[in-house]
Amino acid sequence: RYETTAATATSNSQCTALTACDLSTQYESVAPTATADRNCTALTPCLATEFQSSPPTATSDRGCTAVSTCSNAGGTFESRAPTAFTDRECSPLTSCDSINGVLRAVPLFESAAPTATSDRICLAYLECNDDQYEATAPTATSDRVCAPVSKCSETTQYASVAPTATSDTQCAALTYCNSATEYQSAAPTATSN
């Protein structure tokens, strides 16, 4: 109770019950005194772009803080979504070229681009084996494509151009002698007519 009217020589003092703050929706913003009631103030609601960073108490409002922003352009993605009581967590995007600014010994390519809520996926480039050649060169966002080296038909073809790391065997048709007017002066090989 607090005194609303002071006592005089001819009257008694008047007292009134203190206001009770509803702590589910209010807090005490001004404490009562012997001659003044307490003030109750509505709790501040956090906006959709904020989270509650500190809870309300009987004598203080809740604290609201802006939710952090993640950006692929800024080098981050959202690794944990915000809630009403926690901030969004941003994590750095993986680099396919380097680790902590140091170039990788073996570069990787980006097999999946990052999104607002996922990291990029980096994979090692495919290495062609001895029976293959590189049909399509790799890029920063695509793997190399290896294809089997062509085998020329031993009975009808020879390899006119040998395969390289980036090109296939070129096969050409064997020339057959006209038995009525020609004879074979040298037998064909795998690489000659």
C-alpha positions as CSV (number, residue, x, y, z in Angstrom):
1,R,0.0,0.0,0.0
2,Y,1.0,3.6,-0.5
3,E,-0.3,6.8,1.0
4,T,-2.5,8.7,-1.5
5,T,-3.6,11.4,1.0
6,A,-1.5,12.5,4.0
7,A,-3.1,12.7,7.5
8,T,-4.2,16.1,8.8
9,A,-5.2,17.3,12.3
10,T,-8.8,16.4,11.4
11,S,-8.5,13.4,9.0
12,N,-6.8,10.1,8.8
13,S,-4.3,9.3,5.9
14,Q,-5.7,7.6,2.8
15,C,-3.9,4.5,1.5
16,T,-4.4,2.5,-1.7
17,A,-3.3,-1.0,-2.7
18,L,-0.2,-1.1,-4.9
19,T,-0.7,-2.0,-8.5
20,A,0.5,-5.6,-9.3
21,C,2.4,-5.9,-12.6
22,D,1.4,-8.9,-14.7
23,L,4.9,-10.4,-15.2
24,S,3.8,-12.4,-18.2
25,T,3.2,-9.2,-20.2
26,Q,4.7,-6.3,-18.0
27,Y,7.6,-5.3,-15.8
28,E,8.0,-2.8,-13.1
29,S,9.5,0.3,-14.7
30,V,9.3,2.5,-11.6
31,A,9.4,1.2,-8.1
32,P,6.7,2.2,-5.6
33,T,7.5,4.7,-2.8
34,A,5.6,5.4,0.4
35,T,3.6,8.0,-1.5
36,A,3.6,6.8,-5.1
37,D,2.4,3.6,-6.9
38,R,4.7,1.5,-9.0
39,N,4.5,1.9,-12.8
40,C,4.0,-1.2,-14.9
41,T,5.2,-1.1,-18.6
42,A,4.3,-3.6,-21.3
43,L,7.1,-5.9,-22.3
44,T,8.7,-5.0,-25.7
45,P,7.9,-7.7,-28.3
46,C,10.9,-8.7,-30.5
47,L,10.4,-8.2,-34.2
48,A,10.5,-11.0,-36.7
49,T,14.1,-9.8,-37.6
50,E,15.2,-10.0,-33.9
51,F,15.7,-12.6,-31.3
52,Q,15.4,-12.3,-27.5
53,S,19.0,-11.7,-26.3
54,S,18.1,-11.2,-22.6
55,P,14.9,-12.4,-20.8
56,P,12.7,-9.9,-19.0
57,T,12.8,-9.8,-15.2
58,A,10.3,-8.3,-12.7
59,T,12.1,-4.9,-13.0
60,S,13.5,-5.0,-16.6
61,D,12.3,-5.3,-20.1
62,R,13.5,-8.1,-22.4
63,G,16.4,-7.3,-24.7
64,C,15.9,-7.8,-28.4
65,T,18.9,-7.9,-30.9
66,A,18.9,-7.9,-34.7
67,V,19.4,-11.4,-36.2
68,S,22.8,-11.7,-37.9
69,T,22.8,-11.8,-41.7
70,C,24.8,-14.4,-43.7
71,S,25.8,-13.8,-47.3
72,N,27.4,-16.0,-49.9
73,A,28.8,-12.8,-51.4
74,G,30.2,-12.0,-48.0
75,G,31.7,-15.5,-47.8
76,T,29.3,-17.1,-45.4
77,F,26.2,-19.3,-45.3
78,E,23.6,-20.0,-42.6
79,S,24.7,-23.1,-40.7
80,R,22.0,-22.7,-38.0
81,A,18.7,-21.0,-38.4
82,P,17.7,-18.3,-35.8
83,T,15.0,-19.0,-33.2
84,A,13.0,-16.7,-31.0
85,F,15.8,-17.0,-28.4
86,T,19.0,-17.6,-30.5
87,D,20.8,-15.8,-33.2
88,R,21.4,-17.2,-36.7
89,E,24.8,-18.9,-37.0
90,C,26.9,-18.0,-40.0
91,S,29.8,-20.2,-41.1
92,P,32.5,-19.4,-43.7
93,L,32.2,-20.9,-47.1
94,T,34.6,-23.7,-48.1
95,S,37.2,-22.6,-50.7
96,C,38.0,-25.2,-53.4
97,D,41.3,-23.4,-54.1
98,S,42.7,-22.9,-50.6
99,I,42.5,-23.8,-46.9
100,N,42.8,-20.8,-44.6
101,G,44.3,-18.7,-47.4
102,V,47.0,-21.3,-48.3
103,L,46.7,-22.8,-51.8
104,R,45.8,-26.5,-51.8
105,A,48.4,-28.9,-53.1
106,V,45.8,-30.5,-55.2
107,P,43.0,-28.1,-56.4
108,L,39.4,-29.1,-56.2
109,F,36.4,-28.1,-58.3
110,E,33.0,-26.9,-57.1
111,S,30.6,-29.7,-57.7
112,A,27.7,-28.0,-55.9
113,A,27.3,-24.2,-55.5
114,P,26.6,-22.7,-52.1
115,T,23.1,-21.6,-51.2
116,A,21.9,-19.3,-48.4
117,T,21.7,-22.4,-46.1
118,S,24.4,-24.8,-47.4
119,D,28.1,-24.8,-48.0
120,R,29.7,-25.4,-51.4
121,I,30.8,-28.9,-52.1
122,C,34.4,-29.4,-53.4
123,L,35.6,-32.6,-55.0
124,A,38.9,-33.8,-56.3
125,Y,39.4,-33.8,-60.1
126,L,39.1,-37.1,-61.8
127,E,42.5,-38.4,-63.1
128,C,42.4,-40.2,-66.4
129,N,44.2,-43.6,-66.4
130,D,46.6,-44.9,-69.0
131,D,43.8,-46.3,-71.3
132,Q,42.0,-42.9,-71.3
133,Y,42.4,-39.4,-72.6
134,E,40.9,-36.1,-71.3
135,A,37.9,-35.6,-73.6
136,T,36.7,-32.5,-71.7
137,A,39.1,-30.2,-69.7
138,P,38.1,-29.4,-66.1
139,T,36.9,-26.0,-65.0
140,A,36.5,-24.4,-61.6
141,T,32.9,-25.8,-61.5
142,S,33.1,-29.0,-63.5
143,D,35.2,-32.2,-63.4
144,R,37.3,-33.4,-66.3
145,V,35.7,-36.0,-68.6
146,C,37.9,-39.0,-69.4
147,A,37.1,-41.3,-72.4
148,P,38.6,-44.6,-73.5
149,V,41.4,-44.4,-76.0
150,S,40.1,-45.8,-79.3
151,K,41.7,-49.1,-80.5
152,C,42.1,-49.3,-84.3
153,S,40.9,-52.6,-86.0
154,E,44.0,-54.7,-86.5
155,T,42.6,-56.0,-89.8
156,T,41.3,-52.9,-91.4
157,Q,42.9,-49.8,-89.7
158,Y,46.2,-48.3,-88.4
159,A,46.8,-45.5,-86.0
160,S,47.6,-42.5,-88.2
161,V,47.8,-40.2,-85.1
162,A,48.8,-41.5,-81.7
163,P,46.7,-40.6,-78.7
164,T,47.9,-37.9,-76.3
165,A,46.8,-36.9,-72.8
166,T,44.1,-34.7,-74.3
167,S,43.3,-36.4,-77.7
168,D,42.1,-39.8,-79.0
169,T,43.8,-42.1,-81.4
170,Q,43.1,-41.2,-85.1
171,C,42.5,-44.4,-87.1
172,A,42.8,-44.6,-90.8
173,A,41.8,-47.3,-93.2
174,L,44.5,-49.7,-94.5
175,T,45.2,-49.5,-98.2
176,Y,44.8,-52.8,-100.0
177,C,46.8,-53.6,-103.0
178,N,45.1,-54.5,-106.3
179,S,46.3,-58.1,-106.8
180,A,46.0,-57.8,-110.6
181,T,48.3,-54.8,-110.9
182,E,50.1,-54.3,-107.5
183,Y,52.1,-56.2,-104.9
184,Q,52.7,-55.5,-101.2
185,S,56.2,-54.1,-100.8
186,A,55.9,-53.6,-97.0
187,A,53.4,-55.1,-94.5
188,P,51.2,-52.7,-92.5
189,T,51.9,-52.1,-88.7
190,A,49.8,-50.8,-85.9
191,T,51.0,-47.2,-86.8
192,S,51.7,-47.4,-90.6
193,N,49.9,-48.3,-93.8
